[in-house]
């Protein structure tokens, strides 16, 4: 997440979930944002303003008439500088004030003066949340252009179980990042595959590879943040689902083949970043294979279905298909040959030998191959690589539409 140069005003209201707002402020600050916190008087009963001042390096505003601030009108000054105004947690009380334009403290006064995008994360007792009055207020805010983050469901501080929990800080920050990201991929349906597959040998063992899915998940995340409708078909990985992404979990190469080919006709851009097994056991043992003496045990393998080649054969004239190629030798030659043989528009040549590239890293070093030649990228984070590749895929798609 990169929010460098962005000014975010975080409003904190008087609910028990105010402690989570400190984590939100910290994550936003770590992402490069200039974070300014405004607290209601009741919020200071749950978390000290000093906590937020330490995390953000900015003075916390509470009292509209605090004369220790600079001479300029504080709520107007913050309102003009803000790129986004986030209220988390947002109590039923502050939602009601926002819905009807009441401004009786620093928080509601600044919100009313603000013209930047606004976002609220409601958190309250489940009965309060589902009360028709609260729901009407949320509807009014939504109609006024305020983005509403749906609360989580679970155990609440009052002992009830139901809707009303503040979403996790990571989810809130992803929503902020999405709100501040240009939606240049809006209207496109992008399909991404990620991770390894696991091919069973017996009920205990399987064949797999070292893929962690980080590159594919970075592609799905950035595509969704940039406004695309994203479907992520993922092998067995331990990564959270990116914000705004539809995730389909699979285990074997055959399962991935079925899920991808079923969805492919409805996609504009498909990016095959998964490390799909090329081989699987020809026969899966029904029971665990036992050791047999000191000799060798032979395992007969058969080829799995080549998903990229299958897509290349049925690709429409206006669809874009991109593959990934990981090689240990003759990287560019083998990858270009693979791209042409499988009917892909682009192929990402990914070296396993160079430092900072390959499985499990947060960076990557790739070369993008196409009919127009090759583009060698420097060592970048996987999200930066994702953006560069999405730019190329989108340009290829526009060319095919005649745009």
Secondary structure, DSSP 8 states (H G I E B T S, - for coil): ---TT-EEEEEE-SSTTHHHHHHHHHHHHHTT-EEEEEE-TTGGGTS-HHHHHHHHSS--B--TT-TTS-SS-HHHHHHHH-SEEEEEEE-HHHHHHHHHT---SHHHHHHHH--SEEEEEE---HHHHHSHHHHHHHHHHHHTT-EEE--EEEE-TTS-EEEEE---HHHHHHHHHHHTS--TTTT-EEEEEESB--EESSSS-EE--S--SHHHHHHHHHHHHTT-EEEEEE-S------TTEEEEE--SHHHHHHHHHHHHTT-SEEEE--B--SEEESS--SS-----TTS-----EEE---HHHHHHHH--TT-EEEEEEEESSSHHHHHHHHHHHHT-SEEEEEESSSTT-STT-SEE-EEEEETTEEEE--SEEHHHHHHHHHHHHHHHHHHHHT-
